[in-house]
Amino acid sequence: MTARLMVVEDDSELQELYAHMLDGTGWEVEQMHDGSQALARLQEFVPDVVVLDIMLDQMDGDALYRHMRDHPRLAEVPVVVVSVLSAERCHELMPVDSMTHFLRKPFSRQALLDMVRAALDKEDE
């Protein structure tokens, strides 16, 4: 089965970069421009992994993350948090569980692929 990813990033250049990094993986990737758009889409679509920036327009990533964890249908969706903030700082901003992975910007294509694969593997456990 093909994995379905949701990438939530408000910077259009970074969105293009992520799309390029994820190209050729066979995964289906949906791109959202902000937390509000992602939240609306999550009402009808449950991805296998969400790649989530913390600092977003409309609704911050931590608010979207909290909503996901509070919603029974979304609570177990693995999240890869991408941020310029350190993992420690992200831990201060948001509750963290075993389905949450952190990737500090900037990162390589391989680091992103490894992190998404780890999140997918965790989901299968």
C-alpha positions in Angstrom: 0.0 0.0 0.0 1.2 3.5 -0.8 1.9 5.7 2.1 0.0 9.0 2.2 1.8 12.1 3.6 0.6 15.5 4.4 3.2 18.2 4.3 2.2 21.4 6.2 4.6 24.3 5.3 3.7 27.9 4.6 7.0 28.8 2.8 6.3 28.1 -0.9 10.0 27.6 -1.6 10.4 25.1 1.2 7.2 23.3 -0.1 8.8 23.0 -3.5 12.0 21.7 -1.9 10.1 19.1 0.2 8.2 18.0 -2.9 11.5 17.6 -4.7 13.0 15.7 -1.8 10.0 13.3 -1.6 9.8 12.8 -5.4 10.4 9.3 -6.5 9.5 7.7 -3.2 6.2 6.3 -4.4 4.4 8.1 -1.5 1.4 10.2 -2.2 2.1 13.7 -0.9 -0.5 16.5 -0.2 0.8 19.9 0.5 -0.9 22.4 2.8 0.0 26.0 3.1 -1.1 26.6 6.7 -2.5 25.0 9.8 -6.1 26.0 9.0 -6.0 24.5 5.6 -4.5 21.3 7.0 -7.1 21.1 9.8 -9.9 21.4 7.2 -8.3 18.7 5.1 -7.8 16.4 8.1 -11.6 16.4 8.6 -11.9 14.2 5.5 -8.5 12.7 5.0 -6.3 10.8 7.5 -2.7 10.6 6.3 -0.1 8.0 7.3 2.4 10.7 8.3 2.2 14.5 8.7 5.4 16.5 8.1 4.7 19.7 10.1 6.4 23.0 10.4 5.8 24.7 13.8 5.8 28.3 12.7 2.9 28.7 10.3 0.4 31.4 9.2 -3.2 31.2 10.2 -2.7 28.4 12.8 0.7 27.4 14.3 1.9 23.9 13.9 1.7 23.3 17.7 -2.0 24.2 17.7 -2.6 21.8 14.8 -0.5 19.1 16.5 -2.6 19.6 19.8 -5.8 19.3 17.8 -4.6 16.1 16.2 -3.6 14.6 19.5 -7.0 15.5 21.0 -9.0 14.1 18.1 -9.5 10.3 18.4 -9.3 9.7 14.6 -6.0 11.6 14.3 -4.4 10.9 17.7 -2.2 8.0 16.4 -1.0 9.7 13.2 2.8 10.0 13.3 4.1 13.5 13.0 7.5 14.6 11.8 8.0 18.1 13.2 10.4 20.2 11.1 11.6 23.4 12.6 14.5 25.8 13.0 13.8 25.3 16.7 15.7 22.6 18.6 13.9 19.5 19.7 14.2 20.7 23.3 12.5 24.0 22.4 9.7 22.1 20.5 9.2 19.9 23.6 8.6 23.1 25.6 6.0 24.3 23.1 4.0 21.1 22.7 3.2 17.8 24.3 5.2 15.0 22.8 4.4 11.4 22.4 6.1 8.3 20.9 4.5 9.1 17.5 6.4 12.4 17.3 9.7 12.8 15.5 11.8 16.0 15.3 13.9 17.1 12.3 15.8 20.4 12.7 16.1 22.7 9.6 18.1 22.7 7.5 18.2 19.0 6.8 19.2 16.7 3.9 16.9 14.7 1.7 18.2 11.5 3.3 17.4 12.8 6.8 13.8 13.6 5.7 13.4 10.2 4.1 14.8 8.4 7.1 12.6 10.3 9.5 9.4 9.6 7.4 10.4 5.9 7.1 10.9 5.8 10.9 7.5 7.4 11.4 5.9 4.9 9.0 7.6 2.0 10.8 6.4 3.2 14.1 2.9 3.4 12.8 3.1 -0.3 11.7 4.0 -1.5 15.2 
